[in-house]
Amino acid sequence: MSLFYVDLVDDGDSFHIQGGWQWDNKKGERVRIANYNAPERGQPGYQEAKRRLESLILRKSVELRAKAIDTYGRLVADVYIDGENVVDLLMTPTR
């Protein structure tokens, strides 16, 4: 896939892209980061995880490499920013 602009972060592992995506005859705007799981709303660490993802990708262009569509209609994808896998960046401790 190509570059997509992130206009909203839902939580620590999902976000919306401007203009939407199309894959496997489906369309949508929501994306779930593949192979990464962050705390859900109401769980400890939720706000920190959301802020961390926002700091990495909000209002920036990301590359998506689609893998599947989940039960919520989100595109599950490997996400890259400036050639780096976002999962790797999220797993790196903050300073």
N, C-alpha and C positions, 0 to 999 in steps of 0.2 A: 504494500500500500504506500501511499505518499504522505506528505505532511498535512497535519490537521492542527487547527488552533484551539487550544483549551480555554473555554470561557467560563467554566464552573467546576469546582471540585466538590463532590458529594460527601466524601469521607476519605479515609486513608488509603483506599484501594479502588476507587471509582470516580469517574468524572464525565463531563459533557464536552462535546466538541462542536464548534460552530459549523453550521452547514450540514452536519451529519455525515454518516458513513454508509456505504452500500457493500454488502458482502453476502455471498451465497444466496442471492435473490431476496435478501432482507435489507431493511434500512433502519437507521436509528441515530440517536445522538449520544447515547450513554455507552461508556466503555468501562470494562472491568480489567484491571491489570492481572495478567496471567501469572500463576505461580507465586502469588503474594496475598497474604491475608492480614488485614488490619482490624483493630477493635471496632465493633459496631457502636452506633449511638447509644449512650447510656453505660457503656463499658469503660473501665479504667483505661486510660491512654487514648481514647477516641479523639479528643481535641488536639492532642499533641501529634497524632498520626495525620490528622486532616491538615493541620498547619504545615507539617513537614512536606506533604505532597503538594500543597499550594505553593510553598516556597520553591519547589523544583519545577512545576509545570504550568501553574496558572498564568494565563495571558501570554503563553509561549506556544511555539509550534513543536509538535511531537510527531515522530514516525510510528505508525501502527503496523504490526505484523499479526494479522488475524489468525486465530486458532479455532474459535467456536462462537456460538451464540448461547448464552446461559438461559436458565428458566425465566429470568426477569427481562429477557429481550436485549440484554447488553452484549456488545461485542467483547469477547474475551480475547485479549491481544497482548503480545509482548510490546512494550512501550519504550521508545528510545528518544532521548533528547541530546542533541549535539553528538550523536553517535554512541552515546552511553546508555546501557540498559537501566531503566528507572529502578528496577528491583535491586540491582547492584548498588545504586545510589541510596536507596531506602535502607538497605542492610548495613551501610557504612555508618558507624557511630558518629553522632554530631559532636561538635566541639563546643 
